[in-house]
Amino acid sequence: MRVLVIEDDQDVASYLVKGLRESDFVVDHAADGKDGLMMAASESYDVMIIDRMLPGMDGLNIIKTVRATGNQTPILILSALGDVDARVEGLRGGGDDYLTKPFSYTELLARMDALARRSKQTSEAETVLNVADLEMDLLARTVKRSGQNIDVQPREFRLLEYLMRHADQVVTRTMLLEKVWDYHFDPQTNVIDVHISRLRSKIDKGFDKPLLHTVRGAGYMLREET
C-alpha cells in the first residue's frame, strides 16, 4: 500500500514514516502544504494522511482541492483540533476519517486498513467507467466512444482503464510502469510511448475532441477539453 503523509511536525512525521515503513508501506512525506498538494495531484496513493494545520496551505484546502479534481483517494485527517466542530468541518470538507493527536499508532493502522477496504469495495463494485463520450465496460471488456466500438488489445485495455480511473489527473511514466506493466524499475525502453501512441490513434482519431493528452515533462492525462 502506498501512503502520502503531509505533516509539518518533524517528530510526528518521523514517527509516522518510520512506523509505516516498518509495517511494509511505501511512504512519501511532505512537510509543507503546497508540496503535499503537488504530490497528491501528481502521484497515485492508496491512502493520504493529512494534518490540518500546515505551512504554505492548510490541510482542509488541500483536501478540497484534491476532491475538486475528482480524486477520491481515502483521506485520514490528523489534527490536534479535536472538538466536535473541527471534526465535522474536516469530514464535510472531504476527509474520510478524523484522528486527533496524540494518537495510538495501532488505531491509526486500523483506521487506514478500514479506509483501504472501503475504497477497494467501492472500486470493485464499479463495472463501467466513463470519461466524456468514452465508455469502458469492465465486465464485457469493451470500449466505446460515441457509441462506436473500439478494438483494444489487453495491455491497451489495462492502460486505458488506469487512465480512466485517474481522469483529470497527471499520470506519470513511473505510475504506468508500476501499475500497468508491473515494473518497479525503468526498463529504459519506449514501451509506454508506443502504447500511448496506439491508444491515442484508437480513441481520438476521427473524433472532434482529443481526450488523451501529453503533459510535457510530467506524463499523460485523460480529460475532456472545455
C-alpha positions as CSV (number, residue, x, y, z in Angstrom):
1,M,0.0,0.0,0.0
2,R,1.3,3.4,-0.9
3,V,0.7,6.3,1.6
4,L,1.2,10.0,1.4
5,V,1.9,11.7,4.8
6,I,1.5,15.5,4.8
7,E,2.7,16.6,8.3
8,D,4.9,19.5,9.3
9,D,5.7,18.4,12.9
10,Q,9.1,16.7,12.5
11,D,8.7,14.4,15.4
12,V,5.2,13.2,14.4
13,A,6.3,12.8,10.8
14,S,9.4,10.8,11.6
15,Y,7.4,8.6,14.0
16,L,4.7,8.0,11.3
17,V,7.1,7.4,8.4
18,K,9.3,5.1,10.3
19,G,6.4,3.1,11.7
20,L,4.6,2.8,8.3
21,R,7.7,1.7,6.5
22,E,8.4,-0.9,9.2
23,S,4.8,-2.1,8.5
24,D,5.8,-2.6,4.8
25,F,4.0,0.5,3.5
26,V,5.6,2.6,0.7
27,V,5.6,6.1,2.2
28,D,6.1,9.6,0.7
29,H,6.3,12.6,3.0
30,A,5.7,16.3,2.6
31,A,6.3,18.9,5.4
32,D,4.6,21.8,3.5
33,G,1.1,22.1,2.3
34,K,1.9,23.2,-1.2
35,D,4.5,20.4,-1.6
36,G,1.9,18.0,-0.3
37,L,-0.7,19.1,-2.7
38,M,1.7,18.8,-5.7
39,M,2.5,15.2,-4.6
40,A,-1.2,14.4,-4.1
41,A,-2.0,15.7,-7.6
42,S,0.9,14.1,-9.5
43,E,1.2,10.6,-7.8
44,S,-1.2,7.8,-7.0
45,Y,-1.8,6.7,-3.4
46,D,-4.0,4.2,-1.6
47,V,-4.4,6.4,1.5
48,M,-3.4,10.0,2.4
49,I,-2.7,11.2,6.0
50,I,-3.1,15.0,6.1
51,D,-2.5,17.3,9.1
52,R,-4.9,20.2,9.4
53,M,-2.5,23.0,10.3
54,L,0.3,23.2,7.7
55,P,2.6,25.9,6.4
56,G,2.0,27.0,2.8
57,M,-1.5,25.6,2.6
58,D,-3.7,24.3,5.4
59,G,-4.9,20.7,5.3
60,L,-8.6,21.4,4.6
61,N,-7.7,23.5,1.5
62,I,-5.5,20.6,0.3
63,I,-8.4,18.2,0.7
64,K,-10.9,20.4,-1.0
65,T,-8.5,21.0,-3.9
66,V,-7.9,17.3,-4.3
67,R,-11.6,16.4,-4.2
68,A,-12.3,19.1,-6.8
69,T,-10.2,17.3,-9.3
70,G,-12.2,14.1,-8.8
71,N,-9.5,12.3,-6.8
72,Q,-11.3,10.0,-4.3
73,T,-8.3,8.6,-2.6
74,P,-9.2,7.9,1.1
75,I,-8.0,10.7,3.4
76,L,-7.4,10.4,7.1
77,I,-7.2,13.8,8.8
78,L,-4.7,14.0,11.6
79,S,-5.0,17.0,13.9
80,A,-4.6,18.5,17.4
81,L,-8.0,20.1,16.9
82,G,-10.3,17.6,18.5
83,D,-13.6,19.3,19.2
84,V,-16.8,18.3,17.5
85,D,-17.0,21.3,15.2
86,A,-13.4,20.8,14.0
87,R,-14.1,17.1,13.2
88,V,-17.4,17.9,11.5
89,E,-15.7,20.6,9.4
90,G,-12.9,18.2,8.4
91,L,-15.3,15.4,7.4
92,R,-17.6,17.7,5.5
93,G,-14.6,19.2,3.8
94,G,-13.8,15.9,2.1
95,G,-12.0,13.9,4.7
96,D,-13.0,10.2,5.2
97,D,-11.9,9.8,8.8
98,Y,-10.5,12.1,11.6
99,L,-7.9,11.1,14.2
100,T,-6.9,13.5,16.9
101,K,-3.4,14.0,18.4
102,P,-1.9,12.4,20.5
103,F,-2.9,9.2,18.8
104,S,-2.3,5.5,19.0
105,Y,-0.3,4.0,16.1
106,T,-2.3,0.8,16.2
107,E,-5.5,2.8,16.0
108,L,-4.1,4.7,13.0
109,L,-3.2,1.5,11.3
110,A,-6.7,0.1,11.9
111,R,-8.4,3.2,10.5
112,M,-6.1,3.1,7.4
113,D,-7.0,-0.6,6.8
114,A,-10.7,0.3,7.1
115,L,-10.4,3.1,4.6
116,A,-8.4,1.0,2.2
117,R,-11.0,-1.9,2.4
118,R,-13.9,0.6,1.8
119,S,-12.1,2.1,-1.2
120,K,-11.4,-1.3,-2.7
121,Q,-15.0,-2.5,-2.3
122,T,-16.2,0.7,-4.0
123,S,-13.8,0.3,-6.9
124,E,-14.6,-3.4,-7.3
125,A,-18.3,-2.6,-7.4
126,E,-17.8,-0.2,-10.3
127,T,-18.3,-2.0,-13.6
128,V,-18.5,0.8,-16.1
129,L,-16.1,3.8,-16.5
130,N,-17.0,7.0,-18.4
131,V,-14.9,10.0,-19.4
132,A,-16.9,12.3,-21.7
133,D,-18.2,10.1,-24.5
134,L,-15.7,7.4,-23.9
135,E,-17.1,4.3,-22.1
136,M,-15.3,1.2,-20.8
137,D,-17.3,-1.9,-19.7
138,L,-15.1,-3.8,-17.2
139,L,-17.2,-6.9,-17.3
140,A,-17.8,-7.2,-21.0
141,R,-14.2,-5.9,-21.6
142,T,-15.4,-3.5,-24.3
143,V,-14.6,0.1,-25.1
144,K,-16.8,2.6,-27.0
145,R,-16.7,6.2,-27.9
146,S,-19.8,8.0,-29.1
147,G,-21.4,4.5,-29.3
148,Q,-18.7,3.2,-31.7
149,N,-16.9,0.1,-30.7
150,I,-13.1,0.4,-30.3
151,D,-10.9,-2.6,-30.6
152,V,-8.1,-2.5,-28.0
153,Q,-5.5,-5.1,-27.1
154,P,-5.3,-6.5,-23.4
155,R,-2.4,-4.2,-22.5
156,E,-4.1,-1.2,-24.1
157,F,-7.2,-2.1,-22.1
158,R,-5.2,-2.0,-18.8
159,L,-3.6,1.2,-19.8
160,L,-6.8,2.9,-20.7
161,E,-8.5,1.6,-17.5
162,Y,-5.8,3.1,-15.4
163,L,-6.0,6.4,-17.3
164,M,-9.8,6.5,-16.9
165,R,-9.7,5.7,-13.2
166,H,-7.3,8.7,-12.9
167,A,-9.1,11.0,-15.3
168,D,-8.2,14.7,-15.0
169,Q,-5.0,13.8,-13.1
170,V,-1.5,13.8,-14.4
171,V,-0.3,10.1,-14.7
172,T,3.5,9.8,-14.7
173,R,5.6,7.2,-16.5
174,T,6.6,5.7,-13.2
175,M,2.9,5.2,-12.2
176,L,2.2,3.5,-15.6
177,L,5.3,1.2,-15.3
178,E,4.3,0.1,-11.8
179,K,0.5,-0.2,-12.2
180,V,0.1,-1.3,-15.9
181,W,3.4,-3.2,-16.6
182,D,4.2,-4.3,-13.0
183,Y,7.7,-2.9,-13.4
184,H,9.4,-1.4,-10.3
185,F,12.3,-0.1,-12.3
186,D,12.7,1.8,-15.6
187,P,13.5,-0.6,-18.4
188,Q,14.8,2.3,-20.5
189,T,12.6,1.5,-23.4
190,N,9.9,3.4,-25.3
191,V,7.2,0.8,-24.4
192,I,4.9,3.5,-22.8
193,D,5.3,5.9,-25.8
194,V,4.4,3.2,-28.2
195,H,1.3,2.1,-26.4
196,I,0.2,5.6,-25.7
197,S,0.5,6.4,-29.4
198,R,-1.5,3.3,-30.4
199,L,-4.2,4.1,-27.8
200,R,-4.4,7.7,-28.9
201,S,-4.9,6.7,-32.5
202,K,-7.8,4.4,-31.5
203,I,-9.7,6.6,-29.0
204,D,-9.0,10.1,-30.6
205,K,-8.6,9.7,-34.3
206,G,-11.8,10.6,-36.2
207,F,-13.4,12.3,-33.2
208,D,-13.9,16.1,-32.7
209,K,-12.1,16.5,-29.3
210,P,-9.0,14.6,-28.2
211,L,-9.1,13.0,-24.8
212,L,-5.6,11.7,-24.3
213,H,-3.1,14.5,-23.7
214,T,0.7,14.6,-23.1
215,V,1.7,16.8,-20.3
216,R,5.2,18.0,-21.2
217,G,7.8,16.9,-18.7
218,A,5.2,15.2,-16.4
219,G,3.3,12.4,-18.1
220,Y,-0.2,12.0,-19.5
221,M,-3.7,13.0,-18.7
222,L,-7.1,11.7,-19.9
223,R,-9.6,14.6,-19.8
224,E,-12.2,16.3,-21.9
225,E,-11.2,19.7,-23.2
226,T,-13.5,22.6,-22.4
